[in-house]
Amino acid sequence: MAALLEREVKLRFQSADEARRALASTGATLLRPRRLQSDSLFDTDDSALRSTGRTLRLRLDGNQSVI
């Protein structure tokens, strides 16, 4: 099975409406309605994962969970 690769970019906007307008101007379209996700990050007491550039995350999205 191929590993999933996720990239996330955070951009600052003055408002949600400004962000929506910026996205719309690129021709982007909504694929899924907004939903609440919950992320929990895990590491050892000595931060062994973080110190090697790794992350262990549990994401809850509705009734689905992803590690």
N, CA, C and O atoms as a Tripos MOL2 file, in Angstrom:
@<TRIPOS>MOLECULE
protein
  268   267    67     0     0
PROTEIN
NO_CHARGES

@<TRIPOS>ATOM
      1 N           0.8340   -1.1690    0.0000 N.3       1 MET1
      2 CA          0.0000    0.0000    0.0000 C.3       1 MET1
      3 C           0.8870    1.2430    0.0000 C.2       1 MET1
      4 O           1.8490    1.3270    0.7640 O.2       1 MET1
      5 N           0.5640    2.1890   -0.8440 N.am      2 ALA2
      6 CA          1.3290    3.4290   -0.9160 C.3       2 ALA2
      7 C           1.0180    4.3130    0.2900 C.2       2 ALA2
      8 O          -0.1180    4.3610    0.7610 O.2       2 ALA2
      9 N           2.0310    5.0030    0.7760 N.am      3 ALA3
     10 CA          1.8390    5.9110    1.9140 C.3       3 ALA3
     11 C           1.1240    7.1720    1.4510 C.2       3 ALA3
     12 O           1.3470    7.6640    0.3450 O.2       3 ALA3
     13 N           0.2670    7.6800    2.3160 N.am      4 LEU4
     14 CA         -0.4040    8.9390    2.0260 C.3       4 LEU4
     15 C           0.5480   10.0830    2.3220 C.2       4 LEU4
     16 O           1.3060   10.0380    3.2900 O.2       4 LEU4
     17 N           0.5050   11.0920    1.4950 N.am      5 LEU5
     18 CA          1.3020   12.2830    1.7270 C.3       5 LEU5
     19 C           0.3540   13.4620    1.7950 C.2       5 LEU5
     20 O          -0.4130   13.7100    0.8650 O.2       5 LEU5
     21 N           0.4090   14.1740    2.8800 N.am      6 GLU6
     22 CA         -0.4620   15.3330    3.0500 C.3       6 GLU6
     23 C           0.3970   16.5630    3.2100 C.2       6 GLU6
     24 O           1.3720   16.5610    3.9620 O.2       6 GLU6
     25 N           0.0320   17.6140    2.5000 N.am      7 ARG7
     26 CA          0.7040   18.8970    2.6510 C.3       7 ARG7
     27 C          -0.3390   19.9130    3.0460 C.2       7 ARG7
     28 O          -1.4410   19.9360    2.4990 O.2       7 ARG7
     29 N           0.0050   20.7350    3.9790 N.am      8 GLU8
     30 CA         -0.9360   21.7270    4.4790 C.3       8 GLU8
     31 C          -0.2500   23.0810    4.4830 C.2       8 GLU8
     32 O           0.8800   23.2170    4.9500 O.2       8 GLU8
     33 N          -0.9390   24.0720    3.9620 N.am      9 VAL9
     34 CA         -0.4340   25.4350    3.9330 C.3       9 VAL9
     35 C          -1.4360   26.3110    4.6680 C.2       9 VAL9
     36 O          -2.6390   26.2200    4.4250 O.2       9 VAL9
     37 N          -0.9560   27.1410    5.5490 N.am     10 LYS10
     38 CA         -1.8440   28.0450    6.2860 C.3      10 LYS10
     39 C          -1.5960   29.4630    5.7950 C.2      10 LYS10
     40 O          -0.4580   29.9310    5.7500 O.2      10 LYS10
     41 N          -2.6650   30.1300    5.4320 N.am     11 LEU11
     42 CA         -2.5910   31.5090    4.9690 C.3      11 LEU11
     43 C          -3.4500   32.3680    5.8780 C.2      11 LEU11
     44 O          -4.4990   31.9250    6.3430 O.2      11 LEU11
     45 N          -3.0190   33.5780    6.1310 N.am     12 ARG12
     46 CA         -3.7690   34.4820    7.0120 C.3      12 ARG12
     47 C          -4.6600   35.3980    6.1700 C.2      12 ARG12
     48 O          -4.2000   36.0220    5.2140 O.2      12 ARG12
     49 N          -5.9310   35.4650    6.5390 N.am     13 PHE13
     50 CA         -6.8980   36.3660    5.9260 C.3      13 PHE13
     51 C          -7.5520   37.1740    7.0340 C.2      13 PHE13
     52 O          -7.6030   36.7330    8.1820 O.2      13 PHE13
     53 N          -8.0460   38.3390    6.6980 N.am     14 GLN14
     54 CA         -8.7080   39.1900    7.6780 C.3      14 GLN14
     55 C         -10.0750   38.6360    8.1030 C.2      14 GLN14
     56 O         -10.5590   38.9150    9.1990 O.2      14 GLN14
     57 N         -10.6860   37.8430    7.2060 N.am     15 SER15
     58 CA        -12.0090   37.2960    7.5160 C.3      15 SER15
     59 C         -12.2310   36.0270    6.7090 C.2      15 SER15
     60 O         -11.5090   35.7470    5.7520 O.2      15 SER15
     61 N         -13.2380   35.2670    7.1090 N.am     16 ALA16
     62 CA        -13.6060   34.0610    6.3570 C.3      16 ALA16
     63 C         -14.0990   34.4420    4.9700 C.2      16 ALA16
     64 O         -13.8180   33.7380    4.0000 O.2      16 ALA16
     65 N         -14.8380   35.5560    4.8610 N.am     17 ASP17
     66 CA        -15.3240   35.9900    3.5470 C.3      17 ASP17
     67 C         -14.1760   36.3300    2.6100 C.2      17 ASP17
     68 O         -14.2350   36.0160    1.4210 O.2      17 ASP17
     69 N         -13.1310   36.9680    3.1310 N.am     18 GLU18
     70 CA        -11.9630   37.2820    2.3050 C.3      18 GLU18
     71 C         -11.2970   35.9980    1.8090 C.2      18 GLU18
     72 O         -10.8830   35.9210    0.6530 O.2      18 GLU18
     73 N         -11.1940   35.0010    2.6680 N.am     19 ALA19
     74 CA        -10.6050   33.7190    2.2760 C.3      19 ALA19
     75 C         -11.4550   33.0470    1.2020 C.2      19 ALA19
     76 O         -10.9180   32.5010    0.2390 O.2      19 ALA19
     77 N         -12.7710   33.0820    1.3610 N.am     20 ARG20
     78 CA        -13.6670   32.4800    0.3570 C.3      20 ARG20
     79 C         -13.5240   33.1760   -0.9940 C.2      20 ARG20
     80 O         -13.4850   32.5170   -2.0330 O.2      20 ARG20
     81 N         -13.4450   34.5000   -0.9800 N.am     21 ARG21
     82 CA        -13.2800   35.2470   -2.2360 C.3      21 ARG21
     83 C         -11.9550   34.8930   -2.9070 C.2      21 ARG21
     84 O         -11.8980   34.7260   -4.1250 O.2      21 ARG21
     85 N         -10.8960   34.7790   -2.1140 N.am     22 ALA22
     86 CA         -9.5820   34.4310   -2.6670 C.3      22 ALA22
     87 C          -9.6220   33.0500   -3.3200 C.2      22 ALA22
     88 O          -9.0800   32.8570   -4.4080 O.2      22 ALA22
     89 N         -10.2610   32.0960   -2.6550 N.am     23 LEU23
     90 CA        -10.3880   30.7510   -3.2330 C.3      23 LEU23
     91 C         -11.2270   30.7700   -4.5020 C.2      23 LEU23
     92 O         -10.8710   30.1480   -5.5030 O.2      23 LEU23
     93 N         -12.3400   31.4850   -4.4540 N.am     24 ALA24
     94 CA        -13.2200   31.5590   -5.6300 C.3      24 ALA24
     95 C         -12.4980   32.1820   -6.8180 C.2      24 ALA24
     96 O         -12.7400   31.7910   -7.9610 O.2      24 ALA24
     97 N         -11.6150   33.1470   -6.5650 N.am     25 SER25
     98 CA        -10.9010   33.8130   -7.6610 C.3      25 SER25
     99 C          -9.9390   32.8830   -8.3820 C.2      25 SER25
    100 O          -9.5370   33.1660   -9.5110 O.2      25 SER25
    101 N          -9.5600   31.7710   -7.7450 N.am     26 THR26
    102 CA         -8.6620   30.7980   -8.3900 C.3      26 THR26
    103 C          -9.4340   29.7720   -9.2110 C.2      26 THR26
    104 O          -8.8380   28.9640   -9.9230 O.2      26 THR26
    105 N         -10.7730   29.8050   -9.1080 N.am     27 GLY27
    106 CA        -11.5860   28.8110   -9.7950 C.3      27 GLY27
    107 C         -11.8320   27.5690   -8.9490 C.2      27 GLY27
    108 O         -12.4100   26.5940   -9.4300 O.2      27 GLY27
    109 N         -11.3970   27.6000   -7.6880 N.am     28 ALA28
    110 CA        -11.5970   26.4450   -6.8040 C.3      28 ALA28
    111 C         -13.0800   26.2450   -6.5340 C.2      28 ALA28
    112 O         -13.8490   27.2040   -6.4640 O.2      28 ALA28
    113 N         -13.4690   24.9850   -6.3840 N.am     29 THR29
    114 CA        -14.8580   24.6690   -6.0620 C.3      29 THR29
    115 C         -14.9040   23.7750   -4.8200 C.2      29 THR29
    116 O         -13.9740   23.0140   -4.5540 O.2      29 THR29
    117 N         -15.9790   23.8790   -4.0830 N.am     30 LEU30
    118 CA        -16.1600   23.1060   -2.8610 C.3      30 LEU30
    119 C         -16.3870   21.6380   -3.2080 C.2      30 LEU30
    120 O         -17.2620   21.3140   -4.0110 O.2      30 LEU30
    121 N         -15.6000   20.7510   -2.6020 N.am     31 LEU31
    122 CA        -15.7600   19.3080   -2.8270 C.3      31 LEU31
    123 C         -16.6320   18.6580   -1.7660 C.2      31 LEU31
    124 O         -17.4240   17.7670   -2.0720 O.2      31 LEU31
    125 N         -16.4900   19.1000   -0.5160 N.am     32 ARG32
    126 CA        -17.2670   18.5550    0.5920 C.3      32 ARG32
    127 C         -17.7000   19.7040    1.4830 C.2      32 ARG32
    128 O         -16.9870   20.7000    1.6020 O.2      32 ARG32
    129 N         -18.8630   19.5770    2.1090 N.am     33 PRO33
    130 CA        -19.2780   20.6340    3.0310 C.3      33 PRO33
    131 C         -18.3610   20.6830    4.2470 C.2      33 PRO33
    132 O         -17.6690   19.7130    4.5560 O.2      33 PRO33
    133 N         -18.3640   21.8030    4.9200 N.am     34 ARG34
    134 CA        -17.5560   21.9940    6.1120 C.3      34 ARG34
    135 C         -17.9300   20.9540    7.1670 C.2      34 ARG34
    136 O         -19.1010   20.6060    7.3220 O.2      34 ARG34
    137 N         -16.9250   20.4640    7.8890 N.am     35 ARG35
    138 CA        -17.1580   19.4830    8.9330 C.3      35 ARG35
    139 C         -16.1170   19.6780   10.0250 C.2      35 ARG35
    140 O         -15.0700   20.2840    9.7990 O.2      35 ARG35
    141 N         -16.4100   19.1690   11.1910 N.am     36 LEU36
    142 CA        -15.5060   19.2980   12.3180 C.3      36 LEU36
    143 C         -14.5750   18.0970   12.3670 C.2      36 LEU36
    144 O         -15.0210   16.9500   12.3490 O.2      36 LEU36
    145 N         -13.2810   18.3720   12.4270 N.am     37 GLN37
    146 CA        -12.2780   17.3220   12.6050 C.3      37 GLN37
    147 C         -11.6090   17.5470   13.9560 C.2      37 GLN37
    148 O         -11.4890   18.6770   14.4290 O.2      37 GLN37
    149 N         -11.1830   16.4600   14.5560 N.am     38 SER38
    150 CA        -10.4470   16.5340   15.8120 C.3      38 SER38
    151 C          -9.1270   15.8050   15.6160 C.2      38 SER38
    152 O          -9.1150   14.6280   15.2580 O.2      38 SER38
    153 N          -8.0190   16.4940   15.8480 N.am     39 ASP39
    154 CA         -6.6920   15.8960   15.7170 C.3      39 ASP39
    155 C          -6.0340   15.7820   17.0810 C.2      39 ASP39
    156 O          -6.0740   16.7160   17.8820 O.2      39 ASP39
    157 N          -5.4260   14.6270   17.3400 N.am     40 SER40
    158 CA         -4.6240   14.4240   18.5430 C.3      40 SER40
    159 C          -3.2410   13.9780   18.0980 C.2      40 SER40
    160 O          -3.1030   13.0350   17.3190 O.2      40 SER40
    161 N          -2.2090   14.6690   18.6030 N.am     41 LEU41
    162 CA         -0.8310   14.3210   18.2690 C.3      41 LEU41
    163 C          -0.2110   13.5760   19.4380 C.2      41 LEU41
    164 O          -0.4300   13.9290   20.5960 O.2      41 LEU41
    165 N           0.5600   12.5510   19.1310 N.am     42 PHE42
    166 CA          1.1820   11.7190   20.1500 C.3      42 PHE42
    167 C           2.6900   11.6880   19.9420 C.2      42 PHE42
    168 O           3.1790   11.7540   18.8140 O.2      42 PHE42
    169 N           3.4190   11.5850   21.0530 N.am     43 ASP43
    170 CA          4.8740   11.4620   21.0170 C.3      43 ASP43
    171 C           5.3160   10.8020   22.3150 C.2      43 ASP43
    172 O           4.5090   10.6200   23.2270 O.2      43 ASP43
    173 N           6.5570   10.4530   22.4020 N.am     44 THR44
    174 CA          7.1090    9.8980   23.6370 C.3      44 THR44
    175 C           7.4640   11.0490   24.5800 C.2      44 THR44
    176 O           7.5000   12.2070   24.1640 O.2      44 THR44
    177 N           7.7250   10.7300   25.8450 N.am     45 ASP45
    178 CA          8.0760   11.7680   26.8250 C.3      45 ASP45
    179 C           9.3160   12.5560   26.4140 C.2      45 ASP45
    180 O           9.4400   13.7370   26.7370 O.2      45 ASP45
    181 N          10.2370   11.9000   25.7000 N.am     46 ASP46
    182 CA         11.4640   12.5970   25.2940 C.3      46 ASP46
    183 C          11.3760   13.1690   23.8760 C.2      46 ASP46
    184 O          12.3980   13.5280   23.2910 O.2      46 ASP46
    185 N          10.1620   13.2550   23.3190 N.am     47 SER47
    186 CA          9.9210   13.8410   21.9830 C.3      47 SER47
    187 C          10.7110   13.1470   20.8690 C.2      47 SER47
    188 O          11.2070   13.8000   19.9520 O.2      47 SER47
    189 N          10.8200   11.8260   20.9590 N.am     48 ALA48
    190 CA         11.5950   11.0730   19.9700 C.3      48 ALA48
    191 C          11.0460   11.2340   18.5550 C.2      48 ALA48
    192 O          11.8220   11.3190   17.6030 O.2      48 ALA48
    193 N           9.7310   11.2760   18.4020 N.am     49 LEU49
    194 CA          9.1650   11.4450   17.0620 C.3      49 LEU49
    195 C           9.4570   12.8440   16.5170 C.2      49 LEU49
    196 O           9.9560   13.0010   15.4020 O.2      49 LEU49
    197 N           9.1400   13.8400   17.3140 N.am     50 ARG50
    198 CA          9.3430   15.2220   16.8680 C.3      50 ARG50
    199 C          10.7980   15.4970   16.5110 C.2      50 ARG50
    200 O          11.0760   16.1760   15.5230 O.2      50 ARG50
    201 N          11.7170   14.9820   17.2980 N.am     51 SER51
    202 CA         13.1390   15.2500   17.0730 C.3      51 SER51
    203 C          13.6540   14.6350   15.7710 C.2      51 SER51
    204 O          14.7140   15.0190   15.2770 O.2      51 SER51
    205 N          12.9090   13.6890   15.2210 N.am     52 THR52
    206 CA         13.3120   13.0760   13.9500 C.3      52 THR52
    207 C          12.3830   13.4890   12.8020 C.2      52 THR52
    208 O          12.3990   12.8820   11.7310 O.2      52 THR52
    209 N          11.5660   14.5390   13.0400 N.am     53 GLY53
    210 CA         10.7050   15.0580   11.9820 C.3      53 GLY53
    211 C           9.4930   14.1990   11.7030 C.2      53 GLY53
    212 O           8.9420   14.2440   10.6030 O.2      53 GLY53
    213 N           9.0670   13.4160   12.6810 N.am     54 ARG54
    214 CA          7.9180   12.5330   12.4930 C.3      54 ARG54
    215 C           6.7550   12.9740   13.3690 C.2      54 ARG54
    216 O           6.9320   13.6600   14.3760 O.2      54 ARG54
    217 N           5.5600   12.5610   12.9550 N.am     55 THR55
    218 CA          4.3510   12.8710   13.7090 C.3      55 THR55
    219 C           3.4450   11.6540   13.7310 C.2      55 THR55
    220 O           3.2970   10.9610   12.7240 O.2      55 THR55
    221 N           2.8470   11.3990   14.8700 N.am     56 LEU56
    222 CA          1.8050   10.3830   14.9800 C.3      56 LEU56
    223 C           0.5260   11.1210   15.3430 C.2      56 LEU56
    224 O           0.4090   11.6900   16.4280 O.2      56 LEU56
    225 N          -0.4300   11.1020   14.4220 N.am     57 ARG57
    226 CA         -1.6690   11.8560   14.6080 C.3      57 ARG57
    227 C          -2.8610   10.9240   14.4940 C.2      57 ARG57
    228 O          -2.9100   10.0590   13.6200 O.2      57 ARG57
    229 N          -3.8150   11.1100   15.3840 N.am     58 LEU58
    230 CA         -5.1010   10.4490   15.2760 C.3      58 LEU58
    231 C          -6.0980   11.5220   14.8860 C.2      58 LEU58
    232 O          -6.2960   12.4830   15.6280 O.2      58 LEU58
    233 N          -6.7280   11.3710   13.7330 N.am     59 ARG59
    234 CA         -7.7210   12.3340   13.2680 C.3      59 ARG59
    235 C          -9.0920   11.6830   13.2990 C.2      59 ARG59
    236 O          -9.3020   10.6160   12.7210 O.2      59 ARG59
    237 N         -10.0160   12.3360   13.9800 N.am     60 LEU60
    238 CA        -11.4160   11.9160   13.9950 C.3      60 LEU60
    239 C         -12.1900   12.8530   13.0730 C.2      60 LEU60
    240 O         -12.1540   14.0730   13.2330 O.2      60 LEU60
    241 N         -12.8770   12.2720   12.1220 N.am     61 ASP61
    242 CA        -13.6440   13.0500   11.1310 C.3      61 ASP61
    243 C         -14.9990   12.3880   10.9930 C.2      61 ASP61
    244 O         -15.1580   11.4200   10.2490 O.2      61 ASP61
    245 N         -15.9860   12.9220   11.7240 N.am     62 GLY62
    246 CA        -17.2870   12.2720   11.7310 C.3      62 GLY62
    247 C         -17.1700   10.9290   12.4130 C.2      62 GLY62
    248 O         -16.7340   10.8450   13.5610 O.2      62 GLY62
    249 N         -17.5600    9.8670   11.7060 N.am     63 ASN63
    250 CA        -17.4320    8.5240   12.2900 C.3      63 ASN63
    251 C         -16.2480    7.7650   11.7020 C.2      63 ASN63
    252 O         -16.1940    6.5380   11.7860 O.2      63 ASN63
    253 N         -15.2960    8.4890   11.1060 N.am     64 GLN64
    254 CA        -14.0840    7.8740   10.5720 C.3      64 GLN64
    255 C         -12.8880    8.3030   11.4020 C.2      64 GLN64
    256 O         -12.8320    9.4230   11.9090 O.2      64 GLN64
    257 N         -11.9270    7.3850   11.5320 N.am     65 SER65
    258 CA        -10.6760    7.6730   12.2340 C.3      65 SER65
    259 C          -9.5220    7.3390   11.3150 C.2      65 SER65
    260 O          -9.5660    6.3490   10.5850 O.2      65 SER65
    261 N          -8.4880    8.1660   11.3520 N.am     66 VAL66
    262 CA         -7.3030    7.9530   10.5290 C.3      66 VAL66
    263 C          -6.0800    8.1280   11.4230 C.2      66 VAL66
    264 O          -5.9870    9.1060   12.1630 O.2      66 VAL66
    265 N          -5.1300    7.1720   11.3560 N.am     67 ILE67
    266 CA         -3.8710    7.2910   12.0900 C.3      67 ILE67
    267 C          -2.8050    7.6990   11.1020 C.2      67 ILE67
    268 O          -1.6450    7.8660   11.4790 O.2      67 ILE67
@<TRIPOS>BOND
     1     1     2 1
     2     2     3 1
     3     3     4 2
     4     3     5 am
     5     5     6 1
     6     6     7 1
     7     7     8 2
     8     7     9 am
     9     9    10 1
    10    10    11 1
    11    11    12 2
    12    11    13 am
    13    13    14 1
    14    14    15 1
    15    15    16 2
    16    15    17 am
    17    17    18 1
    18    18    19 1
    19    19    20 2
    20    19    21 am
    21    21    22 1
    22    22    23 1
    23    23    24 2
    24    23    25 am
    25    25    26 1
    26    26    27 1
    27    27    28 2
    28    27    29 am
    29    29    30 1
    30    30    31 1
    31    31    32 2
    32    31    33 am
    33    33    34 1
    34    34    35 1
    35    35    36 2
    36    35    37 am
    37    37    38 1
    38    38    39 1
    39    39    40 2
    40    39    41 am
    41    41    42 1
    42    42    43 1
    43    43    44 2
    44    43    45 am
    45    45    46 1
    46    46    47 1
    47    47    48 2
    48    47    49 am
    49    49    50 1
    50    50    51 1
    51    51    52 2
    52    51    53 am
    53    53    54 1
    54    54    55 1
    55    55    56 2
    56    55    57 am
    57    57    58 1
    58    58    59 1
    59    59    60 2
    60    59    61 am
    61    61    62 1
    62    62    63 1
    63    63    64 2
    64    63    65 am
    65    65    66 1
    66    66    67 1
    67    67    68 2
    68    67    69 am
    69    69    70 1
    70    70    71 1
    71    71    72 2
    72    71    73 am
    73    73    74 1
    74    74    75 1
    75    75    76 2
    76    75    77 am
    77    77    78 1
    78    78    79 1
    79    79    80 2
    80    79    81 am
    81    81    82 1
    82    82    83 1
    83    83    84 2
    84    83    85 am
    85    85    86 1
    86    86    87 1
    87    87    88 2
    88    87    89 am
    89    89    90 1
    90    90    91 1
    91    91    92 2
    92    91    93 am
    93    93    94 1
    94    94    95 1
    95    95    96 2
    96    95    97 am
    97    97    98 1
    98    98    99 1
    99    99   100 2
   100    99   101 am
   101   101   102 1
   102   102   103 1
   103   103   104 2
   104   103   105 am
   105   105   106 1
   106   106   107 1
   107   107   108 2
   108   107   109 am
   109   109   110 1
   110   110   111 1
   111   111   112 2
   112   111   113 am
   113   113   114 1
   114   114   115 1
   115   115   116 2
   116   115   117 am
   117   117   118 1
   118   118   119 1
   119   119   120 2
   120   119   121 am
   121   121   122 1
   122   122   123 1
   123   123   124 2
   124   123   125 am
   125   125   126 1
   126   126   127 1
   127   127   128 2
   128   127   129 am
   129   129   130 1
   130   130   131 1
   131   131   132 2
   132   131   133 am
   133   133   134 1
   134   134   135 1
   135   135   136 2
   136   135   137 am
   137   137   138 1
   138   138   139 1
   139   139   140 2
   140   139   141 am
   141   141   142 1
   142   142   143 1
   143   143   144 2
   144   143   145 am
   145   145   146 1
   146   146   147 1
   147   147   148 2
   148   147   149 am
   149   149   150 1
   150   150   151 1
   151   151   152 2
   152   151   153 am
   153   153   154 1
   154   154   155 1
   155   155   156 2
   156   155   157 am
   157   157   158 1
   158   158   159 1
   159   159   160 2
   160   159   161 am
   161   161   162 1
   162   162   163 1
   163   163   164 2
   164   163   165 am
   165   165   166 1
   166   166   167 1
   167   167   168 2
   168   167   169 am
   169   169   170 1
   170   170   171 1
   171   171   172 2
   172   171   173 am
   173   173   174 1
   174   174   175 1
   175   175   176 2
   176   175   177 am
   177   177   178 1
   178   178   179 1
   179   179   180 2
   180   179   181 am
   181   181   182 1
   182   182   183 1
   183   183   184 2
   184   183   185 am
   185   185   186 1
   186   186   187 1
   187   187   188 2
   188   187   189 am
   189   189   190 1
   190   190   191 1
   191   191   192 2
   192   191   193 am
   193   193   194 1
   194   194   195 1
   195   195   196 2
   196   195   197 am
   197   197   198 1
   198   198   199 1
   199   199   200 2
   200   199   201 am
   201   201   202 1
   202   202   203 1
   203   203   204 2
   204   203   205 am
   205   205   206 1
   206   206   207 1
   207   207   208 2
   208   207   209 am
   209   209   210 1
   210   210   211 1
   211   211   212 2
   212   211   213 am
   213   213   214 1
   214   214   215 1
   215   215   216 2
   216   215   217 am
   217   217   218 1
   218   218   219 1
   219   219   220 2
   220   219   221 am
   221   221   222 1
   222   222   223 1
   223   223   224 2
   224   223   225 am
   225   225   226 1
   226   226   227 1
   227   227   228 2
   228   227   229 am
   229   229   230 1
   230   230   231 1
   231   231   232 2
   232   231   233 am
   233   233   234 1
   234   234   235 1
   235   235   236 2
   236   235   237 am
   237   237   238 1
   238   238   239 1
   239   239   240 2
   240   239   241 am
   241   241   242 1
   242   242   243 1
   243   243   244 2
   244   243   245 am
   245   245   246 1
   246   246   247 1
   247   247   248 2
   248   247   249 am
   249   249   250 1
   250   250   251 1
   251   251   252 2
   252   251   253 am
   253   253   254 1
   254   254   255 1
   255   255   256 2
   256   255   257 am
   257   257   258 1
   258   258   259 1
   259   259   260 2
   260   259   261 am
   261   261   262 1
   262   262   263 1
   263   263   264 2
   264   263   265 am
   265   265   266 1
   266   266   267 1
   267   267   268 2
@<TRIPOS>SUBSTRUCTURE
     1 MET1         2 RESIDUE 1 A MET
     2 ALA2         6 RESIDUE 1 A ALA
     3 ALA3        10 RESIDUE 1 A ALA
     4 LEU4        14 RESIDUE 1 A LEU
     5 LEU5        18 RESIDUE 1 A LEU
     6 GLU6        22 RESIDUE 1 A GLU
     7 ARG7        26 RESIDUE 1 A ARG
     8 GLU8        30 RESIDUE 1 A GLU
     9 VAL9        34 RESIDUE 1 A VAL
    10 LYS10       38 RESIDUE 1 A LYS
    11 LEU11       42 RESIDUE 1 A LEU
    12 ARG12       46 RESIDUE 1 A ARG
    13 PHE13       50 RESIDUE 1 A PHE
    14 GLN14       54 RESIDUE 1 A GLN
    15 SER15       58 RESIDUE 1 A SER
    16 ALA16       62 RESIDUE 1 A ALA
    17 ASP17       66 RESIDUE 1 A ASP
    18 GLU18       70 RESIDUE 1 A GLU
    19 ALA19       74 RESIDUE 1 A ALA
    20 ARG20       78 RESIDUE 1 A ARG
    21 ARG21       82 RESIDUE 1 A ARG
    22 ALA22       86 RESIDUE 1 A ALA
    23 LEU23       90 RESIDUE 1 A LEU
    24 ALA24       94 RESIDUE 1 A ALA
    25 SER25       98 RESIDUE 1 A SER
    26 THR26      102 RESIDUE 1 A THR
    27 GLY27      106 RESIDUE 1 A GLY
    28 ALA28      110 RESIDUE 1 A ALA
    29 THR29      114 RESIDUE 1 A THR
    30 LEU30      118 RESIDUE 1 A LEU
    31 LEU31      122 RESIDUE 1 A LEU
    32 ARG32      126 RESIDUE 1 A ARG
    33 PRO33      130 RESIDUE 1 A PRO
    34 ARG34      134 RESIDUE 1 A ARG
    35 ARG35      138 RESIDUE 1 A ARG
    36 LEU36      142 RESIDUE 1 A LEU
    37 GLN37      146 RESIDUE 1 A GLN
    38 SER38      150 RESIDUE 1 A SER
    39 ASP39      154 RESIDUE 1 A ASP
    40 SER40      158 RESIDUE 1 A SER
    41 LEU41      162 RESIDUE 1 A LEU
    42 PHE42      166 RESIDUE 1 A PHE
    43 ASP43      170 RESIDUE 1 A ASP
    44 THR44      174 RESIDUE 1 A THR
    45 ASP45      178 RESIDUE 1 A ASP
    46 ASP46      182 RESIDUE 1 A ASP
    47 SER47      186 RESIDUE 1 A SER
    48 ALA48      190 RESIDUE 1 A ALA
    49 LEU49      194 RESIDUE 1 A LEU
    50 ARG50      198 RESIDUE 1 A ARG
    51 SER51      202 RESIDUE 1 A SER
    52 THR52      206 RESIDUE 1 A THR
    53 GLY53      210 RESIDUE 1 A GLY
    54 ARG54      214 RESIDUE 1 A ARG
    55 THR55      218 RESIDUE 1 A THR
    56 LEU56      222 RESIDUE 1 A LEU
    57 ARG57      226 RESIDUE 1 A ARG
    58 LEU58      230 RESIDUE 1 A LEU
    59 ARG59      234 RESIDUE 1 A ARG
    60 LEU60      238 RESIDUE 1 A LEU
    61 ASP61      242 RESIDUE 1 A ASP
    62 GLY62      246 RESIDUE 1 A GLY
    63 ASN63      250 RESIDUE 1 A ASN
    64 GLN64      254 RESIDUE 1 A GLN
    65 SER65      258 RESIDUE 1 A SER
    66 VAL66      262 RESIDUE 1 A VAL
    67 ILE67      266 RESIDUE 1 A ILE
